């Protein structure tokens, strides 16, 4: 997480080695982007984020929980609850 000085966040998802084939990586990337879209209204702006994704937790609910926890630990949520 690095401040970028822009009025938006920029986010990239990268994958651990041996994650799977291209279909699995692309599905996981789409899932991660959708979860981010859901959460981005609640996040601070002006950061560059690079997230390393490991195999497992490939359901929407699991990924949502993971990203909420990660963003909360990083202090990126506007609401501090």
Secondary structure, DSSP 8 states (H G I E B T S, - for coil): -EE-SSSS-EEEEEE-TT---HHHHHHHHHHHHHHHHHHGGGB-SSEEEEEEE-SS--SHHHHHHHHHHHHHHHT-BSS--
